Amino acid sequence: MTLIKSISGIRGTIGGRVGDGLNPLDIVKFTSAYATFIRRTTKVKGNKIVVGRDARISGDMVRDIVAGTLMGMGWDVIDLGLATTPTTELAVAMEQASGGIILTASHNPKQWNALKLLNERGEFLNAEEGNEILTIAEAEDFEYVDVDAIGKYHKDSSYNQKHILNVLGLDLVDVEAIRKANFKVAIDCVNSVGGIILPDLLEQLGVQHVEKLYCEPTGEFAHNPEPLEKNLGDIMSLMKKGEADVAFVVDPDVDRLAMICEDGSMYGEEYTLVTIADYVLKHTPGNTVSNLSSTRALRDVTQKHGMKHYAAAVGEVNVVSKMKEVNAVIGGEGNGGVIYPESHYGRDALVGIALFLSHMAHEGKTASELRASYPSYFIAKNKVDLTPEIDVDAILNKVKEIYKDEQINDIDGVKIDFADKWVHLRKSNTEPIIRVYSEAKSMEAADAIGHEIMKVIKDLSK
């Protein structure tokens, strides 16, 4: 059993002893701490907190405990039922609520669940806020209301359609062009909430032919739910039949988007953001943001349009903060997470699908032709295991000194930018390892530069 408490929420495997897994007592404790924090800090005059969940088997159980605890803390609960993460984020703002809780463990397997915590803008809490909630939980510094002050419970199933209307209302979503293109689309929704909302979105975008794979929201994930190539054999085989123009794959809470070309090849999750940014920048001049471990192709595309790309520390909240700082028109992460401020400041696969189809319709290219039009890079992912007594920060500082003649960014670990490649080193907060991400114009070159610096680290740790 596993229970992980972090600044972004609480997640764990269902069951186990208190403090050992995600069980009712820990859910109550953490929800109470969040409710207390929101009560102390919110500037919203109302009394509402929004709750949405993905289709995990444990979802009903967790939702009932969370909703009951919030009511016991005096909050009125707006229960969206089965809803995506971006749907819940939008609902918080639309309801003018004081916060929101999303019950999802994102791409983790079915035995996991989590509470992801939102502020009154429907955005994830920052590190300082998250730490304050952890402190409240640890001290059990909360108090429940008396019987006359218990919160009310209201179920609202209207937000899937409100989310779709938000997407359809975006200026760069061209429904008429998509309809005229007469696209045939396949989707893999891994038996979660994407299976509810994506067919409706595609229909309202004018897509008349949709091949559905794993769209029943049973929570019995048909494959590992992370939308990576190694997990997507079924939808890739379906696409190889040549009967669809593009396939969209989402994770259980629908904030990550992967695509598969008409020939069954992976589009590449790093290129979800790159492609959509290209379309946005064609029509909306402005800056872009991605995290330090995302592909250099976004920088290349941004510069092609005469704009500036900025790097943020890894983590959605850090990307959003940087986007606001530099007034970016598009941003996100290389895991297929697209953040488009015209809609809201959260990763949203629905926005990604609508903008991608609009771009594809305007360009008149196949998915594989569109992918081939962008600079091609390859990312290798490795790690260096160290002994617990080794000072990882000292090693990273020595690496910076060794490569001081290259471009160095140390806002999140150490990133070394060479002329034609980069390496990003990040230490783990939970174990004595350094994660090594490297990118170059071939996988061999990416792996080679990664291993070159791994050798430097190992030599320094002797």
GIJO-V287020 format. One record per residue. N is the residue number from 1. RES is the residue in one letter. SS is DSSP state (@ for helix, = for strand, . for the rest). OMEGA is omega in radians with two decimals (999 if undefined). D_FIRST is the distance of its C-alpha to the first C-alpha in Angstrom with 2 decimals. Layout:
# GIJO-V287020
<<N RES SS OMEGA D_FIRST> <N RES SS OMEGA D_FIRST>>
This chain:
# GIJO-V287020
<<1 M . -3.10 0.00> <2 T . 3.02 3.80> <3 L = -3.10 7.00> <4 I = 3.08 10.29> <5 K = -3.11 13.56> <6 S = -3.12 16.62> <7 I . -3.10 20.23> <8 S . 3.14 19.76> <9 G = 3.13 17.34> <10 I = 3.11 13.77> <11 R = -3.14 11.15> <12 G = 3.07 7.53> <13 T = -3.07 5.76> <14 I = 3.07 7.55> <15 G . 3.10 7.12> <16 G . 3.13 6.00> <17 R . 3.12 8.49> <18 V . -3.12 10.44> <19 G . -3.04 9.56> <20 D . 3.13 5.92> <21 G . 3.11 5.05> <22 L = -3.08 8.25> <23 N . -3.04 10.23> <24 P @ -3.09 14.05> <25 L @ 3.11 14.80> <26 D @ 3.10 13.19> <27 I @ 3.12 14.86> <28 V @ -3.09 18.08> <29 K @ -3.07 18.07> <30 F @ 3.09 17.72> <31 T @ 3.12 20.13> <32 S @ 3.13 22.52> <33 A @ 3.11 22.58> <34 Y @ -3.14 23.34> <35 A @ 3.10 25.98> <36 T @ 3.13 27.54> <37 F @ -3.13 27.75> <38 I @ 3.12 29.37> <39 R @ -3.10 31.78> <40 R @ -2.95 32.87> <41 T @ -3.01 33.34> <42 T . 3.05 34.31> <43 K . 3.13 37.90> <44 V . -3.08 37.83> <45 K . -3.10 39.97> <46 G . -3.03 38.13> <47 N . -3.00 35.22> <48 K = 2.93 32.93> <49 I = -3.10 29.37> <50 V = 3.08 28.44> <51 V = 3.04 25.21> <52 G = -3.11 24.52> <53 R = 3.00 21.69> <54 D . -2.96 21.07> <55 A . -3.12 20.93> <56 R . -3.13 17.23> <57 I . -3.11 16.78> <58 S . -2.99 14.87> <59 G @ -3.14 17.72> <60 D @ -3.12 20.03> <61 M @ -3.11 17.65> <62 V @ 3.14 16.58> <63 R @ -3.12 20.26> <64 D @ 3.14 21.65> <65 I @ 3.14 19.66> <66 V @ -3.11 20.57> <67 A @ 3.13 24.14> <68 G @ 3.13 24.66> <69 T @ 3.11 23.48> <70 L @ 3.11 25.76> <71 M @ 3.10 28.59> <72 G @ 3.06 28.03> <73 M . 3.08 28.50> <74 G . -3.13 31.74> <75 W . 2.96 30.87> <76 D = -3.06 32.22> <77 V = 2.97 29.64> <78 I = -3.07 30.73> <79 D = 3.14 28.30> <80 L = -3.04 28.86> <81 G = 3.12 26.75> <82 L = -3.06 25.71> <83 A . 3.12 26.65> <84 T . 3.03 26.04> <85 T @ 3.13 25.03> <86 P @ 3.07 28.69> <87 T @ 3.14 30.00> <88 T @ 3.11 28.10> <89 E @ 3.11 29.35> <90 L @ -3.10 32.87> <91 A @ 3.13 32.65> <92 V @ -3.14 31.97> <93 A @ -3.11 35.21> <94 M @ 3.13 37.17> <95 E . -3.00 36.29> <96 Q . 3.14 37.09> <97 A . 3.13 33.87> <98 S . -3.14 32.51> <99 G = -3.14 29.11> <100 G = 3.07 26.48> <101 I = 3.09 22.80> <102 I = -3.13 21.49> <103 L = -3.12 18.45> <104 T . 3.00 17.27> <105 A . 3.04 14.74> <106 S . -3.05 17.91> <107 H . -3.13 17.71> <108 N . -3.13 13.96> <109 P . -2.92 13.29> <110 K . -3.12 13.32> <111 Q . -3.14 9.68> <112 W = 2.87 9.76> <113 N = -3.07 12.08> <114 A = 2.98 13.72> <115 L = 3.07 16.74> <116 K = -2.89 19.40> <117 L = -3.09 22.29> <118 L = 3.03 26.00> <119 N . -3.06 29.20> <120 E . 3.06 32.44> <121 R . -3.09 33.44> <122 G . 3.14 30.41> <123 E . -3.13 29.18> <124 F = 3.12 25.96> <125 L . 3.08 26.10> <126 N . -3.04 27.15> <127 A @ -3.13 25.56> <128 E @ 3.13 27.68> <129 E @ 3.12 26.81> <130 G @ 3.12 23.08> <131 N @ 3.12 23.33> <132 E @ 3.10 25.41> <133 I @ 3.09 22.82> <134 L @ 3.12 20.21> <135 T @ 3.12 22.98> <136 I @ -3.13 23.78> <137 A @ -3.10 20.22> <138 E @ -3.12 19.96> <139 A @ -3.02 23.41> <140 E . -3.07 22.88> <141 D . 3.12 26.23> <142 F . -3.09 26.69> <143 E . -3.10 28.89> <144 Y . -3.05 29.15> <145 V . 3.08 32.51> <146 D . -2.94 34.90> <147 V @ -3.09 35.67> <148 D @ -3.09 38.38> <149 A @ 3.13 36.28> <150 I . -3.11 33.26> <151 G . 3.13 32.66> <152 K . -3.13 33.66> <153 Y = 3.14 31.65> <154 H = 3.10 33.15> <155 K = -3.11 31.98> <156 D . -3.10 33.56> <157 S . -3.06 33.28> <158 S . -2.94 36.03> <159 Y @ 3.02 34.10> <160 N @ 3.13 33.48> <161 Q @ 3.09 37.26> <162 K @ 3.09 37.77> <163 H @ 3.12 35.49> <164 I @ 3.13 37.53> <165 L @ 3.06 40.75> <166 N @ 3.13 39.60> <167 V @ -3.13 39.15> <168 L @ -3.11 42.45> <169 G . 3.12 44.22> <170 L . -3.06 43.49> <171 D . -3.06 46.80> <172 L . 3.05 45.60> <173 V . -3.03 44.20> <174 D . -3.08 47.22> <175 V @ -3.10 46.84> <176 E @ 3.13 50.38> <177 A @ 3.12 49.92> <178 I @ -3.14 46.71> <179 R @ -3.11 48.53> <180 K @ -3.13 51.52> <181 A @ 3.11 49.40> <182 N . -3.11 48.32> <183 F . 2.91 44.98> <184 K = -2.99 42.98> <185 V = 3.00 39.26> <186 A = 3.10 36.14> <187 I = 3.00 32.68> <188 D = -3.05 29.14> <189 C . 3.00 26.89> <190 V . 3.08 23.77> <191 N . 3.08 23.89> <192 S . -2.92 23.21> <193 V . 3.04 25.55> <194 G @ -3.14 27.73> <195 G @ 3.10 29.14> <196 I @ -2.95 30.59> <197 I @ -3.06 32.16> <198 L @ 3.08 33.17> <199 P @ 3.10 35.69> <200 D @ 3.10 37.38> <201 L @ -3.09 37.49> <202 L @ 3.11 39.05> <203 E @ -3.12 41.55> <204 Q @ 3.00 42.67> <205 L . 3.12 42.97> <206 G . 3.09 45.47> <207 V . -3.05 43.47> <208 Q . -3.08 44.81> <209 H = -3.13 43.09> <210 V = 3.06 39.28> <211 E = -3.03 37.40> <212 K = 3.06 34.00> <213 L = 3.09 31.02> <214 Y . -3.10 27.74> <215 C . 3.06 28.93> <216 E . -3.04 27.80> <217 P . -3.08 25.07> <218 T . -3.03 22.92> <219 G . 3.05 19.52> <220 E . -3.04 19.45> <221 F . -3.06 19.69> <222 A . 3.08 22.38> <223 H . 3.04 21.29> <224 N . -2.96 18.88> <225 P . 3.07 19.56> <226 E . -3.02 20.49> <227 P . 3.09 24.32> <228 L . -3.06 25.13> <229 E @ -3.07 27.86> <230 K @ -3.11 25.73> <231 N @ -2.92 24.03> <232 L . -3.11 27.29> <233 G @ -3.08 29.40> <234 D @ -3.12 30.28> <235 I @ 3.08 31.71> <236 M @ 3.09 33.42> <237 S @ 3.10 35.07> <238 L @ -3.11 36.20> <239 M @ -3.14 37.77> <240 K . 3.07 39.57> <241 K . 3.07 41.68> <242 G . -3.06 43.44> <243 E . 3.13 43.35> <244 A . -3.09 41.65> <245 D . -3.14 42.40> <246 V = 3.04 38.89> <247 A = 3.06 35.31> <248 F = 3.12 32.78> <249 V = 3.13 29.03> <250 V = 3.05 26.56> <251 D . -3.02 22.82> <252 P . -3.14 21.18> <253 D . 2.91 22.47> <254 V . 3.01 25.75> <255 D . 3.06 26.12> <256 R . -3.07 26.36> <257 L = 3.01 29.27> <258 A = -3.09 30.01> <259 M = 3.11 33.31> <260 I = -3.07 34.88> <261 C . -3.08 38.62> <262 E . 3.14 41.17> <263 D . 3.12 41.22> <264 G . 3.12 37.51> <265 S . 3.09 36.75> <266 M = 3.05 34.06> <267 Y . -3.13 35.62> <268 G . -3.03 33.09> <269 E . 3.08 30.55> <270 E @ -3.03 32.16> <271 Y @ 3.00 35.38> <272 T @ -3.13 34.29> <273 L @ -3.12 34.99> <274 V @ -3.08 37.95> <275 T @ -3.10 39.71> <276 I @ 3.07 39.25> <277 A @ 3.10 40.35> <278 D @ 3.13 43.45> <279 Y @ -3.14 44.33> <280 V @ -3.09 43.81> <281 L @ 3.07 45.83> <282 K @ -3.04 48.67> <283 H @ -3.05 49.20> <284 T . 3.12 47.80> <285 P . 3.12 48.60> <286 G . -3.11 46.01> <287 N = 3.07 43.34> <288 T = 3.12 39.96> <289 V = 2.93 36.65> <290 S = -3.13 33.66> <291 N = -3.02 31.09> <292 L . -3.09 31.92> <293 S . -3.13 29.92> <294 S . -3.03 31.72> <295 T . 3.08 34.71> <296 R . -3.11 38.16> <297 A @ 3.11 39.60> <298 L @ 3.08 39.09> <299 R @ -3.13 41.24> <300 D @ -3.13 43.83> <301 V @ 3.13 44.06> <302 T @ 3.14 44.28> <303 Q @ 3.08 47.07> <304 K @ 3.14 48.84> <305 H . 3.10 49.26> <306 G . -3.10 50.54> <307 M . -3.07 47.55> <308 K . 3.08 45.12> <309 H = 3.11 41.47> <310 Y = 3.10 39.18> <311 A = 3.09 35.86> <312 A = 3.00 32.99> <313 A . -3.13 29.90> <314 V . -3.13 26.80> <315 G . -3.07 25.13> <316 E @ -3.10 26.64> <317 V @ 3.11 27.68> <318 N @ 3.09 29.57> <319 V @ 3.14 31.30> <320 V @ 3.13 32.37> <321 S @ 3.13 33.72> <322 K @ 3.12 35.75> <323 M @ 3.11 37.01> <324 K @ -3.11 38.38> <325 E @ -3.06 39.89> <326 V @ 3.11 41.82> <327 N . -3.11 42.39> <328 A = 3.12 40.84> <329 V = 3.12 41.68> <330 I = 3.12 38.64> <331 G = 3.13 35.48> <332 G = -3.06 31.87> <333 E = -3.09 29.54> <334 G . 3.10 29.83> <335 N . -3.12 26.78> <336 G . -3.13 29.05> <337 G = -3.11 28.82> <338 V = 3.11 32.28> <339 I = -3.07 33.25> <340 Y . -3.02 36.73> <341 P . 3.10 38.03> <342 E . 3.06 40.70> <343 S . 3.10 37.97> <344 H . -3.12 35.34> <345 Y . 3.07 33.30> <346 G . 3.10 30.12> <347 R = -2.99 29.07> <348 D . -3.13 30.50> <349 A @ 3.11 30.73> <350 L @ 3.07 33.44> <351 V @ 3.13 35.65> <352 G @ -3.13 35.05> <353 I @ -3.09 36.11> <354 A @ 3.12 39.21> <355 L @ 3.12 40.36> <356 F @ 3.14 39.78> <357 L @ 3.08 41.82> <358 S @ 3.13 44.51> <359 H @ -3.13 44.74> <360 M @ 3.13 44.88> <361 A @ -3.13 47.60> <362 H @ -3.07 49.63> <363 E @ -3.11 49.44> <364 G . -3.13 50.32> <365 K . 2.97 48.17> <366 T . 3.13 45.67> <367 A @ -3.13 42.05> <368 S @ 3.08 42.57> <369 E @ 3.11 45.81> <370 L @ 3.13 44.18> <371 R @ -3.10 41.43> <372 A @ -3.11 44.16> <373 S . -3.10 45.96> <374 Y . 3.10 43.41> <375 P . -3.06 43.12> <376 S . 3.09 40.84> <377 Y . 3.14 38.21> <378 F = -3.11 35.30> <379 I = 3.05 32.11> <380 A = -3.13 30.39> <381 K = -3.13 26.91> <382 N = 3.05 26.23> <383 K = 3.09 24.63> <384 V = 3.09 25.88> <385 D = -3.14 23.71> <386 L . 3.06 25.07> <387 T . -3.05 24.79> <388 P . -3.06 23.26> <389 E . -3.10 26.76> <390 I . 3.12 28.32> <391 D . -3.07 29.43> <392 V @ -3.13 28.24> <393 D @ 3.13 30.40> <394 A @ 3.12 33.42> <395 I @ -3.14 32.94> <396 L @ 3.09 32.75> <397 N @ 3.10 35.90> <398 K @ 3.08 37.67> <399 V @ 3.10 36.79> <400 K @ -3.12 38.35> <401 E @ -3.13 41.44> <402 I @ -3.06 41.78> <403 Y . -3.05 41.70> <404 K . 3.13 43.58> <405 D . 3.06 46.24> <406 E . 3.09 43.82> <407 Q = -3.07 42.49> <408 I = 3.01 39.48> <409 N = -3.08 37.03> <410 D . 3.10 34.69> <411 I . -3.14 33.28> <412 D . -3.00 29.83> <413 G . 3.11 29.70> <414 V = 3.03 32.84> <415 K = 3.13 34.36> <416 I = 3.13 37.48> <417 D = 3.01 39.76> <418 F . -3.10 42.27> <419 A . -3.03 45.12> <420 D . -3.12 43.56> <421 K . 3.05 39.83> <422 W = 3.04 37.09> <423 V = 3.12 34.10> <424 H = -3.14 31.33> <425 L = 3.12 29.34> <426 R = 3.09 26.27> <427 K = 3.08 24.26> <428 S . 3.08 20.49> <429 N . -3.03 19.43> <430 T . -3.12 16.26> <431 E . -3.08 17.61> <432 P . 3.10 21.19> <433 I = 2.97 22.22> <434 I = 3.07 24.86> <435 R = -3.06 24.50> <436 V = 3.07 27.88> <437 Y = -3.14 29.07> <438 S = -3.12 32.66> <439 E = 3.07 35.09> <440 A = -3.06 38.52> <441 K . 2.96 40.88> <442 S . 3.13 39.55> <443 M @ 3.13 36.21> <444 E @ -3.14 37.98> <445 A @ 3.11 39.23> <446 A @ 3.13 35.88> <447 D @ -3.10 34.22> <448 A @ -3.13 37.20> <449 I @ 3.07 37.17> <450 G @ -3.13 33.41> <451 H @ 3.08 33.85> <452 E @ -3.11 36.95> <453 I @ 3.02 35.10> <454 M @ 3.10 32.15> <455 K @ 3.09 34.87> <456 V @ 3.14 36.23> <457 I @ -3.13 32.86> <458 K @ 3.11 32.51> <459 D @ -3.13 36.11> <460 L @ -3.06 35.60> <461 S . -3.14 32.61> <462 K . 999 34.66>>
